[in-house]
Amino acid sequence: MNHTIDVENMKCGGCVHSITKALLELANVRSLEIDEASGRIRVEGEIDRALLVDRLNALGYPELGNNSMARRAKSLVSCAIGKLNT
């Protein structure tokens, strides 16, 4: 099963690193493709789309159209962590 999710707040390689790490930790994710410029994430695997969206929300990268100030703040933290761990 393939899922495509367009997210908000993805700004740089640090964001991509944090998202990659968090999604690949989920069971049944076989592959992951992230387009930083467009904010598009493609996930292949036998995994529920809602679980992916929840994980992204927790990191501060909500699905397009569902942004908030709190999620923007979370994304800055996730981005910084991603930059430190690259």
Residue pairs with C-beta under 8 A, 6 or more apart in sequence:
1 44
1 45
1 46
1 47
2 42
2 43
2 44
3 42
3 43
3 44
3 47
3 49
3 52
4 40
4 41
4 42
4 43
5 40
5 41
5 43
5 49
5 52
5 53
5 56
5 63
6 38
6 39
6 40
6 41
6 63
6 64
7 19
7 39
7 40
7 41
7 56
7 61
7 62
7 63
7 64
8 39
8 61
8 62
8 63
8 64
8 65
8 66
8 67
8 71
8 75
9 15
9 60
9 61
9 62
9 67
9 71
9 72
9 75
10 16
10 19
10 34
10 36
10 39
10 61
10 75
11 75
11 79
12 36
12 79
12 83
13 36
13 82
13 83
13 86
14 78
14 79
14 80
14 81
14 82
14 83
14 84
14 86
15 36
15 61
15 75
15 78
15 79
15 82
16 34
16 36
16 82
17 82
17 83
17 85
17 86
18 59
18 78
18 79
18 81
18 82
18 85
19 34
19 41
19 56
19 59
19 61
19 78
19 82
20 32
20 34
21 82
21 85
22 55
22 56
22 58
22 59
23 29
23 32
23 41
23 43
23 52
23 55
23 56
24 32
26 47
26 51
26 52
26 55
27 47
28 45
28 46
28 47
29 43
29 44
29 45
29 47
30 44
30 45
31 43
31 44
31 45
32 41
32 42
32 43
32 44
33 41
33 42
34 40
34 41
34 42
35 41
39 64
41 52
41 56
43 52
53 62
53 63
56 62
56 63
57 63
57 66
57 71
58 74
59 74
59 75
59 78
60 71
60 72
60 73
60 74
60 75
60 76
60 77
60 78
61 71
61 75
61 78
62 68
62 71
